[in-house]
Amino acid sequence: MKDTTAKYMDAAAGWSEGQYADPSGYLGHRADLIVSLGPRLEPGDTVLDLACGDAGLADHLLPRGLLYLGVDATEPMVAAARARLGDRARIELGDLNDYAPTEPVAATTIFRAIYYARDRRELFSRIADFTERKLVFDLNPRQYRLEDVAVDLEAAGFDALDLRPFFAPQNVALPRPLGAALRAAERVGPLARAALRVRFSYLCAAYRN
Ligand SMILES: C[S@@+](CC[C@H](N)C(=O)[O-])C[C@H]1O[C@@H](n2cnc3c(N)ncnc32)[C@H](O)[C@@H]1O
């Protein structure tokens, strides 16, 4: 585990604000899709965010009425997340490959960390055991074949998969109208598929039919 966390040790303080040029636009859009893609989440539902980093996402899920449980394997990230959230949410130190919550959760999320799965199919199966409604994660289609990931999801019992191109840029803060136009383009099939050949990722919501 040390190998995968070493590079995050010094990056924890101010992670979200440093990683996302427009943290609120980027993480707010991610939060909207966590709620709406696949089976809808409702206020009071718990989201388990594996590899949560400094839990910047929580600032956008909590105002939507969701409860947040964050888990990360890097101690300084856990400390930064706890400092951000205080008693608004629980944050635990843990490896996403072994972690299981004490109670089932409505949704489990994994963002920018699916590559830390030791065995992706096994991870999906473990998540399916404690996740009642859906698993939401991002996937770079230039790095992973969607078909392979879908097969692993199905083996874990997630036989339905909704995909949404996710066009919020990480490194550039766009003027509001341009950001809105880009988000609208997520729904334009041929345009979105062309963009995904060179940039951006899918947001994936996996669930049981
Ligand atoms: C690229 S960051 C993503 C953080 C956050 N999810 C986000 O989207 O901003 C990857 C995170 O994965 C965590 N990490 C790496 N290996 C892990 C593991 N085996 N289990 C849990 N967290 C891990 C790192 O500490 C880091 O916080």
The ligand as an SDF file (V2000), in Angstrom:
LIG
                    3D

 27 29  0  0  0  0  0  0  0  0999 V2000
   -5.7720   10.9000   -7.6460 C   0  0  0  0  0  0  0  0  0  0  0  0
   -6.2190   10.9140   -5.9260 S   0  0  0  0  0  0  0  0  0  0  0  0
   -7.9890   11.0670   -6.0550 C   0  0  0  0  0  0  0  0  0  0  0  0
   -8.5930   11.6810   -4.8150 C   0  0  0  0  0  0  0  0  0  0  0  0
  -10.0770   11.9900   -4.9240 C   0  0  0  0  0  0  0  0  0  0  0  0
  -10.8720   10.7870   -5.1000 N   0  0  0  0  0  0  0  0  0  0  0  0
  -10.3220   12.9380   -6.0620 C   0  0  0  0  0  0  0  0  0  0  0  0
  -11.0090   12.5540   -7.0390 O   0  0  0  0  0  0  0  0  0  0  0  0
   -9.8460   14.0800   -6.0150 O   0  0  0  0  0  0  0  0  0  0  0  0
   -6.0090    9.2180   -5.4820 C   0  0  0  0  0  0  0  0  0  0  0  0
   -6.2580    8.9380   -3.9960 C   0  0  0  0  0  0  0  0  0  0  0  0
   -6.1960    7.5280   -3.7920 O   0  0  0  0  0  0  0  0  0  0  0  0
   -5.6090    7.2810   -2.5390 C   0  0  0  0  0  0  0  0  0  0  0  0
   -5.1440    5.8930   -2.5580 N   0  0  0  0  0  0  0  0  0  0  0  0
   -4.1150    5.3470   -3.2410 C   0  0  0  0  0  0  0  0  0  0  0  0
   -4.0670    4.0190   -3.0590 N   0  0  0  0  0  0  0  0  0  0  0  0
   -5.1310    3.7120   -2.2460 C   0  0  0  0  0  0  0  0  0  0  0  0
   -5.6340    2.5040   -1.7060 C   0  0  0  0  0  0  0  0  0  0  0  0
   -5.0470    1.3300   -1.9660 N   0  0  0  0  0  0  0  0  0  0  0  0
   -6.7390    2.5660   -0.9200 N   0  0  0  0  0  0  0  0  0  0  0  0
   -7.3380    3.7550   -0.6310 C   0  0  0  0  0  0  0  0  0  0  0  0
   -6.8890    4.9350   -1.1090 N   0  0  0  0  0  0  0  0  0  0  0  0
   -5.8040    4.9150   -1.9170 C   0  0  0  0  0  0  0  0  0  0  0  0
   -4.5260    8.3320   -2.4430 C   0  0  0  0  0  0  0  0  0  0  0  0
   -4.1110    8.5380   -1.1200 O   0  0  0  0  0  0  0  0  0  0  0  0
   -5.2320    9.5300   -3.0540 C   0  0  0  0  0  0  0  0  0  0  0  0
   -5.8800   10.2760   -2.0570 O   0  0  0  0  0  0  0  0  0  0  0  0
  1  2  1  0
  2  3  1  0
  2 10  1  0
  3  4  1  0
  4  5  1  0
  5  6  1  0
  5  7  1  0
  7  8  2  0
  7  9  1  0
 10 11  1  0
 11 12  1  0
 11 26  1  0
 12 13  1  0
 13 14  1  0
 13 24  1  0
 14 15  1  0
 14 23  1  0
 15 16  2  0
 16 17  1  0
 17 18  1  0
 17 23  2  0
 18 19  1  0
 18 20  2  0
 20 21  1  0
 21 22  2  0
 22 23  1  0
 24 25  1  0
 24 26  1  0
 26 27  1  0
M  CHG  2   2   1   9  -1
M  END
$$$$
